[in-house]
């Protein structure tokens, strides 16, 4: 049973589980199906906020429940309430739950000297933020705590995903460079010397982790990222190569000169690079793709979404999340100076 099956990760996970021999029911609010799913994948309509509806869809004999859209303690309690009818669970979490040695998190990054400085690589042993209701990160931490505490009743693998990439993403970081190339912008500004690293996570690698965890139930947390963590300059170059674009990169030693000049979705002052050895050890995991392998399909998807539309219309969540990524007048003023 896959909850959130028509989302970015869910589409690929359903196909991976079906390919592994599972009888899969794809649950979503719309009850739709993906064209790439095998014909024997069942679909069901349910809103996970409706406890009774979700319980009815799950039924009495679910081997594995995979949850893409669990965000807080209430969702953990909802899943645990189904423990007698579910063998095990796999739930998507986030690397945003991590806290550095000085208590800095993604929630403090807007403060002076507030960006966390994690060990490289960052392992699952790193401490996490206190659970609470103040942010996405604290709610994910609460989700994790409750599910791990109920491991004797519902063994759950929690996958801490990095910067997820692939088609169907509602906030694709790659948009930053794809749109600039489509708009024939000859130069772009990259802060921190273009060396920023924010570990990406392909939907295909996450789906592989889900497939393996489904077959090996346990109560655990595992990072879920790609085998490589390219710099923002390397990502820009890879997108240029896919699109056949020739550009010039202006590198700055320090932070972005303003919130609308050079502040890419990857531009962080300290690296966020995760360790995948626990997944290799516990699940026998091996990555199935590298970042550049699937970049052409991501770029093509973004291009199709942008056809004939303003980027804010195509991706309505991007502006609230990242602000104005395409203030070309501000960029030109900075470059001209």
N, C-alpha and C positions, 0 to 999 in steps of 0.2 A: 504494500500500500504506500503510494507516494503522495504526500500532501504538498500542494503547490507545484503540481506536475507540469503545468504549462509555463512556468517561469524559466528564467535563463538556465539555471542548473538542472531543474527538474526535467526538462525536455531530453537532455542528454542522459541523465541518470535512469530514466524510464527505459530508454533503448538499451543501456548497458545491462540493466538487471534482466530485461527480457532476453537479451542475448546470452545471459548466463543460465537461462533455464527457469527463471522464476515466473510464476503466474502473477502478472502485475496489474494492479488497478490504479489508474492515474486519476487523482482527485484534484479538482480545482473548482473555483467559484463558478466558472462558466461551463465546466464539464466538457471542454474541447479536447482535441487530440492533435498531435503533431504528425505531419505527413511522413516523417521518417520512422515512426513507430511501427513495429510489426502489427499485422491485422488482429492478432489474438490479445493485444493489450486492451483491457477493459477500461472504460472511463466512467467517472461518477461525479456528480455535482454536489458540492458541500462547502459551506463557509466554515473555516476552522474556528471562528468566533462563536459558532453555535454548537455547544457541547453535545446536545442531543443528536443533531444532524451528523456530526463527526462520528459519534459512537455508533450510529446506525450504519454508516458507510463501512466502518471498520469491521463490524460484525463480531463473531465469537471466536474466530480461528485465523488470526493474522500472524504469519510467521515473522515478518519484519515490517516495522512502520518507519518510513523515511520522511522526515519533516524538513522542508525547505524554508518554512515561514514561521518558525517558533521564535518569539522575540523577548519573552519575559517569564517571570516566575509563574504567572497564571497559566501559561502554555505548558510549562513543565508539569504543573499539577494536573492539567487536563490529560497529558500523556500518561502520567503515572496512574490516573484513575482507570485507564484501559489496560493496566498491567496483566490482569487475569485473562485477557483475551489476546494479548500481543506477546510474542516470544521475545523480541528485542527491538531496539530502535537505533536509528542513525539520524542525528540532528545537526544541522548546519549552525555553527557559531561563527566567531570572528576573531581575528588577531587584535581587534581593538580592545579586547578585555585585558591586555597586558599593561602592566605598570612598571616603570623603571625604578631603580634603587632610591630615587629621590621623590617618589610618589607622583611623577609626571606621567601623563597619559595623553591619548589623542584628544581628550576633553580639555586639556590645559594648553594645547598647542598655540592658542591665540594669545596667551599671556607672554610677557617678556621672559625669555629663557624657559618657555614652557613646553617645548617639544621634548618628548622622552628620548633618552639615549639608552637603547637596549644593547645587550651583548650581541655580538655577531659571531655565529648565528644565534638566533633567539630560540630557545627550546621551551617545551611545555612546562618545564620546572619553574620558569619565571613567574613571579607572583602576579596576581590579577587584581583588578580594581574591586573595591567593596561593592557588593550588590546593592542596588537601589533603583529608584524610579526617575533619576535625574537625566539620564541620557541613554542612547542606544547601547553604549558600552556597559553601563551599570546594569541595564536590564538583561543584556546577554550574560553578564556575570551571574545574575540571579537565576537565570535559566539553567546555567551550568551547575551551580551549587545544588539546586533542588534535584536535578536529574542524577547527579553523581551520588547524592545522599540516598537516593532510592534505587541504587544499583542492584540491590539484592532482589528487588521486585521487578525492575525493568532494566536489564543491562542495556546501557546506552553508549554508543560511540559518538562523541562530540567532535566535529571537524571544524577547526578554527581556520576559516578561509582568509586568504590575503586579498589582493586587489583583483577581483574576479573579472575575467575578460572572455569575450565570445559573443556571438550573435544574440539578439533579444535582450541585451543589457539596456536598462533604462537610464543609466548614467555612465556611458562608456568613456573612460579616460582618453582613449585613442581619438575621440572627436576633436580634441585640442589641435592635433597635427593634421588630421584628415581634412577638416574644414579649411585650415590655412592653405593646404595644398590645392584644394578645390578653388579657393579664392585667389590663387596665384600670388600668395604672399612670398616675396623673395627672401625675407630675413625673419628670424625669430630669436627671441631673447631667452636664454636659459640661466637662471641663477645657480649659485653654489657650484660654479664651474661645470655644470651639466652632469655632475657626478651623483646626484640624488638617486637613491635606490629604494623603491617601495615594492616589496615582493609581489609579483603578479601570480594569479592562480587561474589556470585554464579550466573551463567547465568540464573538459574531457579528463583532466587529471583528478578533479574533484569527483567526477562520476566513477572513475576507477577506484578511488578510495571508498566510495559508497558501496560499490560492488563487492569489494574485498571484506569490508566491515559487515555487510549483510551475511556473508558466509562464515564469519568468525565473531559471534556475539561476545560482548565484553563491556565492562564499565571503564571508560577511558576517555582522555582528550588527546587529540592529535592535530598537529599543524596540517594545513592543506594548501600547499603552494607549488609552483612550478620548480623544475630542477635548477633553473637559473634565475637570477635577479638582475636583469640588465639595468644600466644607468638610464636616466631620462634621455641623455644624448644618444645612446644606443637605440632606444625605442624610437626616437625621432628619425634616426637614420634608417631603421628597419621599415618604418611606415613610408618614408621617401622611396625606398627601394621597391616596395610593393606598388606604389602609385607612379613610379617613374618620374619623380619630382627632383628638381635640382634647387637646393636652397643653401643659404648661408646662415650659420649659427653664430650669434653673438653671445659669448660666455661672460658671465659676471662672477666675480669671486664671492660676493656676499649674497644676501637675500634679495628677493624681487624688489625693484625700486619703488613699486606701488602695487596695490592689490590687483590692478588690471594690466600689469606689464610683467610678463615672464613667470607669473605664478601658475605653473602647470599643475594638473592634478597629481603629479608625481614629485613635485619639487619640495623636498623635505631637507632640513638642515643636518639630519643624522640618519644613517641607514636603518631601514627596517627589513632585515633579511632573516628568514626563518630556517630552522633546522628540521629536516625531514627524516632523520635517522630513526625516530620512534616508530613512525609508520612503516618504515622498511623492516624494522625488527619485529613489530607486533603483527603486521598484516602481510609481510612479504611484498610490500608495495614497491613498484617500479613505475616511474612516470611514463605515460604513453605519448606525450607530446612535449615539445619545448615552446617557448613563447612565440618565436618567429614562425613555427610550423603552421599555426592556425591564424596568423595575422591576416593573410589574404581574405579569409572568409569574414573576419571581423570588419576589415576595411570595406569590403563589398556591402556588408549589411548596413553600415553607417551611411555609405553613399546612397543606398536605396532609400533609407529613411529621410535623407535630406532633400531628395528630389522634389523641387517645386515648393519647398516649405522653409520657413524660418527655423533656425536651429532650436529656438525656444519652443516652437510648436512641435517639432519632431521629438524633442527630448525635454519635456516640461519640468522634469526633476533636476536638470543640470544647473539651471540658474540659481535656484534656492540652495543647492549643494555647494557650488563652486563660484558663484557670482558671474560677472560678465567676463567670459573667457576671450571675447573677440572685440575688444575696444581698440580697433586699429588706429583710430586717431591718436589715442594716448601712446600707443607703440611708436607711431611715426614721429610724434613730438619728442619722445625720449631718444629715438635713434638719430633724429636730426640734430639734437643737442650734443 
